[in-house]
Amino acid sequence: MLRRRKRVRQGIKCLEQSIQEEAQYRGLIMELEQILRDHYVIRYLNCRAKDLPALDIRFGVGRYIPQEIADA
């Protein structure tokens, strides 16, 4: 019975860890997509970096702000 409880606890711990890692990867992917989108706009539309927020509003694109930055 104790072995089973231990395995269940270990399984739950592994599941929590994988969910946490998945959330981190999702955040990194969203940041990378935003960087690539900004690069495309700057390069091919001859836009300046300071004009990016206005273009995002104009085209209805939401900007991803990581929680760590939003809390600062």
C-alpha atoms as a printed R data frame, in Angstrom:
   type eleno elety resid chain resno      x      y       z
1  ATOM     1    CA   MET     A     1  0.000  0.000   0.000
2  ATOM     2    CA   LEU     A     2  2.829  2.427   0.820
3  ATOM     3    CA   ARG     A     3  4.559  1.708  -2.470
4  ATOM     4    CA   ARG     A     4  1.400  2.479  -4.348
5  ATOM     5    CA   ARG     A     5  0.971  5.815  -2.532
6  ATOM     6    CA   LYS     A     6  4.585  6.673  -3.235
7  ATOM     7    CA   ARG     A     7  4.159  5.894  -6.933
8  ATOM     8    CA   VAL     A     8  0.986  7.969  -7.064
9  ATOM     9    CA   ARG     A     9  2.744 10.920  -5.386
10 ATOM    10    CA   GLN     A    10  5.678 10.607  -7.773
11 ATOM    11    CA   GLY     A    11  3.297 10.437 -10.720
12 ATOM    12    CA   ILE     A    12  1.457 13.540  -9.576
13 ATOM    13    CA   LYS     A    13  4.754 15.364  -9.039
14 ATOM    14    CA   CYS     A    14  5.943 14.422 -12.554
15 ATOM    15    CA   LEU     A    15  2.626 15.534 -14.043
16 ATOM    16    CA   GLU     A    16  2.812 18.908 -12.273
17 ATOM    17    CA   GLN     A    17  6.380 19.387 -13.480
18 ATOM    18    CA   SER     A    18  5.492 18.579 -17.089
19 ATOM    19    CA   ILE     A    19  2.530 20.979 -17.015
20 ATOM    20    CA   GLN     A    20  4.798 23.716 -15.662
21 ATOM    21    CA   GLU     A    21  7.407 23.072 -18.374
22 ATOM    22    CA   GLU     A    22  4.708 23.100 -21.047
23 ATOM    23    CA   ALA     A    23  3.522 26.522 -19.851
24 ATOM    24    CA   GLN     A    24  7.090 27.844 -20.024
25 ATOM    25    CA   TYR     A    25  7.520 26.531 -23.570
26 ATOM    26    CA   ARG     A    26  4.198 28.036 -24.626
27 ATOM    27    CA   GLY     A    27  5.354 31.430 -23.338
28 ATOM    28    CA   LEU     A    28  8.676 31.142 -25.166
29 ATOM    29    CA   ILE     A    29  6.942 30.196 -28.407
30 ATOM    30    CA   MET     A    30  4.614 33.191 -28.112
31 ATOM    31    CA   GLU     A    31  7.582 35.502 -27.541
32 ATOM    32    CA   LEU     A    32  9.424 34.028 -30.522
33 ATOM    33    CA   GLU     A    33  6.384 34.489 -32.769
34 ATOM    34    CA   GLN     A    34  6.182 38.126 -31.706
35 ATOM    35    CA   ILE     A    35  9.883 38.694 -32.370
36 ATOM    36    CA   LEU     A    36  9.592 37.152 -35.836
37 ATOM    37    CA   ARG     A    37  6.459 39.175 -36.603
38 ATOM    38    CA   ASP     A    38  8.198 42.390 -35.502
39 ATOM    39    CA   HIS     A    39 11.241 41.516 -37.614
40 ATOM    40    CA   TYR     A    40  9.051 40.904 -40.665
41 ATOM    41    CA   VAL     A    41  7.234 44.228 -40.226
42 ATOM    42    CA   ILE     A    42 10.452 46.196 -39.694
43 ATOM    43    CA   ARG     A    43 12.229 44.584 -42.610
44 ATOM    44    CA   TYR     A    44  9.565 44.286 -45.295
45 ATOM    45    CA   LEU     A    45  7.304 47.233 -44.503
46 ATOM    46    CA   ASN     A    46 10.212 49.601 -43.859
47 ATOM    47    CA   CYS     A    47  8.847 50.378 -40.433
48 ATOM    48    CA   ARG     A    48 10.707 51.674 -37.396
49 ATOM    49    CA   ALA     A    49 10.673 49.821 -34.085
50 ATOM    50    CA   LYS     A    50  8.936 52.694 -32.314
51 ATOM    51    CA   ASP     A    51  6.031 52.457 -34.822
52 ATOM    52    CA   LEU     A    52  5.305 48.792 -34.014
53 ATOM    53    CA   PRO     A    53  2.697 49.401 -31.256
54 ATOM    54    CA   ALA     A    54  0.675 51.679 -33.568
55 ATOM    55    CA   LEU     A    55  0.767 49.077 -36.350
56 ATOM    56    CA   ASP     A    56 -0.321 46.361 -33.931
57 ATOM    57    CA   ILE     A    57 -3.359 48.431 -32.995
58 ATOM    58    CA   ARG     A    58 -4.079 49.247 -36.636
59 ATOM    59    CA   PHE     A    59 -4.022 45.597 -37.717
60 ATOM    60    CA   GLY     A    60 -5.622 44.254 -34.529
61 ATOM    61    CA   VAL     A    61 -2.634 42.216 -33.400
62 ATOM    62    CA   GLY     A    62 -2.257 41.701 -29.671
63 ATOM    63    CA   ARG     A    63  1.176 41.955 -28.131
64 ATOM    64    CA   TYR     A    64  2.298 39.266 -25.723
65 ATOM    65    CA   ILE     A    65  3.734 40.636 -22.487
66 ATOM    66    CA   PRO     A    66  5.265 37.987 -20.223
67 ATOM    67    CA   GLN     A    67  3.904 37.978 -16.667
68 ATOM    68    CA   GLU     A    68  7.330 38.776 -15.215
69 ATOM    69    CA   ILE     A    69  7.490 41.980 -17.259
70 ATOM    70    CA   ALA     A    70  3.867 42.930 -16.608
71 ATOM    71    CA   ASP     A    71  4.393 42.617 -12.841
72 ATOM    72    CA   ALA     A    72  7.544 44.766 -12.826
